[in-house]
Each structure stands twice: as C-alpha cells, then as structure tokens.
C-alpha cells in the first residue's frame, strides 16, 4: 500500500508563491502517477495537475502557466510550485497517487493541506 503526507500549505498574498510537497511511503515502486487536487468550500474536488512516472504532465486550464508539477520517482515525492497565486486558488490541496497492488490499480490520498490566498 501507499501512504501520502503533504506539506507546504499556508497563507499567502495575491501574486505570491507557495511550494507544496507530498511524500509517499510504502510500496512507492508501484506508483505510476501522482498529482494534486483541490477542493474549495462548496465545490467538488478538482484536478490541479498530475505527472506520470515518465514525466508526462497534465494541468487544469485555470493553473496553466502559473503552476508547475514535478516528481522525484526515487523518493516517491511530488511537488507543486504555485506562482502568481490568486484568491480563487484558495482551497484544501490533496496529494494523490495511482499505484498497482495485487495487479489492481488503486488510489491513495493525502490528508490535505490548506492554501489561502488573501491580502
């Protein structure tokens, strides 16, 4: 199995930057994709960005050009560099990992980290 722990959230002013980190433990060699989702109050959880073990990335239109996802496969860690933050980026950010266990694709989630963009 895979366990995820996020860090790096906090309060930042509009236009500022934050870097989120997510460290995986367990069978990290079974992970084939990792990513970040977010959920604002009253909204559904939505994909922010994800990255495969081969380095292919995918971004939500709302964050393209501002956020960058990266990954250290050997350490089972995924990062989200967030620049030019806007108040609408305020949400709880969740790390996500897709992995194989017993030949079945499974999903693990972190506990979430709060990001607040406000002056």
C-alpha positions as CSV (number, residue, x, y, z in Angstrom):
1,X,0.0,0.0,0.0
2,X,0.9,3.7,-0.3
3,X,0.6,6.4,2.2
4,X,0.9,10.1,1.4
5,X,1.8,13.2,3.6
6,X,1.5,16.7,2.3
7,X,3.3,19.8,3.5
8,X,3.8,23.4,2.4
9,X,0.4,25.0,2.6
10,X,-0.3,28.3,4.3
11,X,-1.4,31.9,3.9
12,X,0.0,34.0,1.0
13,X,-0.9,37.3,-0.6
14,X,-2.2,37.5,-4.1
15,X,0.6,37.3,-6.6
16,X,2.8,35.3,-4.2
17,X,4.2,31.8,-4.4
18,X,4.0,28.6,-2.4
19,X,5.5,25.1,-2.9
20,X,3.6,22.1,-1.9
21,X,5.4,18.7,-1.2
22,X,3.9,15.3,-0.9
23,X,6.0,12.3,0.3
24,X,4.9,8.8,-0.3
25,X,5.8,5.8,1.8
26,X,5.1,2.1,1.4
27,X,5.4,0.4,-2.0
28,X,6.5,3.5,-3.9
29,X,7.8,1.4,-6.7
30,X,4.2,0.6,-7.6
31,X,3.3,4.2,-8.2
32,X,2.7,5.1,-11.8
33,X,1.2,8.6,-11.5
34,X,1.0,11.3,-8.8
35,X,-0.9,14.5,-8.7
36,X,-2.6,17.3,-6.9
37,X,-6.3,18.0,-6.5
38,X,-8.0,20.8,-4.7
39,X,-11.4,21.4,-3.1
40,X,-12.8,24.8,-2.2
41,X,-15.8,25.2,0.2
42,X,-19.0,24.3,-1.7
43,X,-17.1,22.9,-4.7
44,X,-16.2,19.5,-5.9
45,X,-12.7,18.2,-5.7
46,X,-10.9,19.1,-9.0
47,X,-7.7,18.1,-10.6
48,X,-5.0,20.7,-10.5
49,X,-2.1,18.8,-12.1
50,X,-0.7,15.4,-12.4
51,X,2.5,13.7,-13.6
52,X,3.3,10.2,-14.7
53,X,6.4,8.2,-13.8
54,X,7.7,9.0,-17.3
55,X,7.3,12.8,-16.7
56,X,4.2,13.5,-18.7
57,X,2.2,16.3,-17.1
58,X,-1.4,17.5,-17.3
59,X,-2.8,20.8,-15.9
60,X,-6.1,22.3,-15.3
61,X,-6.7,25.3,-17.6
62,X,-7.0,27.6,-14.6
63,X,-3.4,27.0,-13.5
64,X,-1.6,26.6,-16.8
65,X,1.4,28.9,-16.9
66,X,1.3,29.5,-13.1
67,X,1.7,26.1,-11.5
68,X,4.4,23.5,-12.2
69,X,4.2,19.9,-11.0
70,X,7.4,17.8,-10.7
71,X,8.3,14.5,-9.2
72,X,11.2,12.6,-7.7
73,X,10.5,9.0,-8.6
74,X,13.3,7.6,-6.5
75,X,12.0,9.3,-3.4
76,X,8.3,8.9,-4.2
77,X,7.8,12.6,-3.8
78,X,5.7,15.0,-5.9
79,X,5.9,18.8,-5.8
80,X,3.6,21.6,-6.8
81,X,5.2,25.0,-7.4
82,X,2.5,27.7,-7.4
83,X,3.3,31.1,-8.6
84,X,1.1,34.2,-9.3
85,X,-1.4,32.9,-6.8
86,X,-5.0,34.3,-6.9
87,X,-7.7,34.3,-4.3
88,X,-9.6,31.8,-6.3
89,X,-6.7,29.3,-5.7
90,X,-7.8,29.2,-2.1
91,X,-8.7,25.6,-1.3
92,X,-7.6,22.4,0.5
93,X,-5.0,20.8,-1.7
94,X,-4.8,17.0,-1.7
95,X,-2.0,14.8,-3.0
96,X,-3.0,11.7,-5.0
97,X,-1.1,8.6,-6.1
98,X,-2.2,5.9,-8.5
99,X,-0.5,2.6,-7.9
100,X,-0.8,-1.1,-8.5
101,X,-1.5,-3.6,-5.7
102,X,-2.2,-7.2,-6.5
103,X,-2.4,-6.3,-10.2
104,X,-5.2,-3.9,-9.4
105,X,-5.0,-0.1,-10.0
106,X,-5.7,1.7,-6.7
107,X,-5.7,5.3,-5.5
108,X,-4.2,6.8,-2.3
109,X,-5.0,10.3,-0.9
110,X,-3.1,12.5,1.5
111,X,-4.8,14.3,4.3
112,X,-4.9,17.7,2.6
113,X,-3.1,21.0,3.2
114,X,-4.8,24.4,3.3
115,X,-3.8,27.1,0.9
116,X,-5.3,30.5,1.5
117,X,-4.6,33.4,-0.9
118,X,-5.7,36.7,0.7
119,X,-4.5,40.2,1.4
